Amino acid sequence: MTIDHTPESGRSDAIARATAHHDGGAFAATLARLVAMPTESQNPAREETLQAYLAEALAPAFAAMGFETEIVRHPAGPAPFLIARRREGDDLPTVLGYGHGDVVRGQDAQWREGLSPWVVVERDGAYWGRGTADNKGQHAIGMAALAAVLETRGRLGFNATFLIEMGEEIGSPGLREVARDRADALAADLLVASDGPRLSRERPTLFLGARGGYPIDFVVEAREGAHHSGNFGGLLANPAIELAHALASITGPTGAIRIPEWTPGAVPEAVRRALADIVPAQQPSGPALDAWWGEPGLTPAERVFAWSSFEILALHAGVPEAPVNAIPGRAWARGQLRFPVGVDPDAVIPALRRHLGAHGFSRVAVSRAREEVFPATRTDPDHPAVAFCAASLARTSGAPPAILPNLGGSLPNDVFADLLGMPTVWVPHSYPGCSQHAPNEHLPVSIAREGLALMAGLYWDLGEPDARARLGIG
C-alpha cells in the first residue's frame, strides 16, 4: 500500500483511485457479479443465493481490506446478516455502514427489449439491472471507496464496521433482534450509509433519517355474500359506500389530514431551515407534481420531508374485473400513513378508531396490516456530524449538497438512531427516476462515478486527526 504523508494530496489521490476504479471498468465488473446473483428475498427458492451473496461475494471483499467477517442468523428472520469489522485503535472514532444485498422480484418478462434483471447492461448513460440502484450498486460504491482510502493512506484512520442484511425488501425481519443481541459489535459513533434516492439526479444529497410507515387495513363486513341490486337496493347498506365515506373523512379534498394525532403539529425550526433551499424536482420521466395537493401553508419540501401523508394503496369490493348487478357483502382497503418525528406510532390506530366513531363509521374495522411498521427518525440538522459530512461532500463536488432532515420514504433507520443510539447520515447514490422495485431499474453512470469520489473524500476526512472533535464525539 502507498502511504501519502500530505493530507491534501492524499485526499485527492484517494478520490482519483476511486474514480479510476470506475473508469477502468472495475466497478462495472463488480456490479455485474453482484447483480448476476438473483437475491430475491420474497422468493423462498432463493435462500441459498442470499447466503452465497454474503459468503462468496461480500465477505472475501471485506476480508481483503482487513475486516473480520461473520455471517449471523436469528430465529426472528429467515435471511442472513453479515457483520464486518476493522479495528485500528481504541482512541479512534468508529463508523458503521449499512446496506442490503436482497432485491425485489426480478419481473423478468416486463423489462425492455435487450435488458434482463440479472445482467448488467450499460446503455444510455446508465447501468441497468435489478439491484443496481437498490442497493447493490450503493454498497459497492462504499466498499470501493473504502479500498481507495486504504490503498492511498495505508489505513483508514478510523474503525469501520459494516452490517449487510438480506431481508430489507421483506421488512428487515430479525434486524432489530440482531442489533440488540450484537449491540457491542455494532456500537459506533456515527452511521454513514447509502440507500434511497438523491433529491435529484444532479445534486448530491444527505438525509438524516426517514419518515415512518404505518400500513392500515380497513374492512366493512356487512353480510355473507352479494345480493341483487334491484331487489335489495335501498334495503341493504352498501359496504363500499360506507367505506368510501369513512376514508373520505380522514383527509380534506386536497389530502390534508384531519386526525391531529397523525401529524407532528408543527415543523421544527431547524427542519424548516434545512429545507429552505429544497425543491422537490420534477423528473423528466416522472408524473407531473400536483402543487395544490397536501397540507396548506407548507412548502412542497415540507409536505414530503417534514409532514405526514395518508394514502389509499388499494380498494376492493365486489368483482372489479367483471362487475355484476349485486350489492357486495364486504369492502376492503389498504391505507398507509407516512409520518415524521413527532407522531407516536402506538397512537395511530386508537386515534383512527376515535375519529371513525365520532363520524358515525363504527362498522368500519381497522387494524395494522401485516407489514412491518417503520418508526420515524431524524438526526438534528444542527448536529456537528451533519455539518462535517456536508462540508466533505461540498469539498469534493464543489457545491453544497442538499440536506434533507429525513427521507420521504421509510427504512429501518430506527435500528441505528434509537436502538444503537447514534447520529445517522445517509449519502444516497440513486435518483427518483431509477425504477427501483419496478422493471428497468438502473443507476446513472454519472451518479456512480460521482458517488465513488464523494465517498472516498468522506472516508478520507473521517480518518483525519481532527475528525473526532469536528464530529462532536466526546
Sequence and secondary structure as in RCSB ss.txt:
>XXXX:A:sequence
MTIDHTPESGRSDAIARATAHHDGGAFAATLARLVAMPTESQNPAREETLQAYLAEALAPAFAAMGFETEIVRHP
AGPAPFLIARRREGDDLPTVLGYGHGDVVRGQDAQWREGLSPWVVVERDGAYWGRGTADNKGQHAIGMAALAAVL
ETRGRLGFNATFLIEMGEEIGSPGLREVARDRADALAADLLVASDGPRLSRERPTLFLGARGGYPIDFVVEAREG
AHHSGNFGGLLANPAIELAHALASITGPTGAIRIPEWTPGAVPEAVRRALADIVPAQQPSGPALDAWWGEPGLTP
AERVFAWSSFEILALHAGVPEAPVNAIPGRAWARGQLRFPVGVDPDAVIPALRRHLGAHGFSRVAVSRAREEVFP
ATRTDPDHPAVAFCAASLARTSGAPPAILPNLGGSLPNDVFADLLGMPTVWVPHSYPGCSQHAPNEHLPVSIARE
GLALMAGLYWDLGEPDARARLGIG
>XXXX:A:secstr
      HHHHHHHHHHHHHHHHHTTHHHHHHHHHHTS  BTT GGGHHHHHHIIIIIIHHHHHHTT EEEEE  T
T SS EEEEEE   TTS EEEEEEE  B    GGGS TT BTTB EEETTEEESTTTTTTHHHHHHHHHHHHHHH
HHHSS SSEEEEEEES GGGT TTHHHHHHHTHHHH  SEEEE  S  SSSSS EEE EE EEEEEEEEEE SSS
 EEHHHHTTTS  HHHHHHHHHHTTB TTS B  GGGS SS  HHHHHHTTT      TTS    TT SSTTS H
HHHHHSS EEEEEEEEES TTS  SEE SEEEEEEEEEE TT  GGGHHHHHHHHHHHTT TT EEEE SS  B 
 EE  TTSHHHHHHHHHHHHHHSS  EEESSBSS  STHIIIIIS   EEE     TTS TTSTT EEEHHHHHH
HHHHHHHHHHHHTSTTHHHHTT  
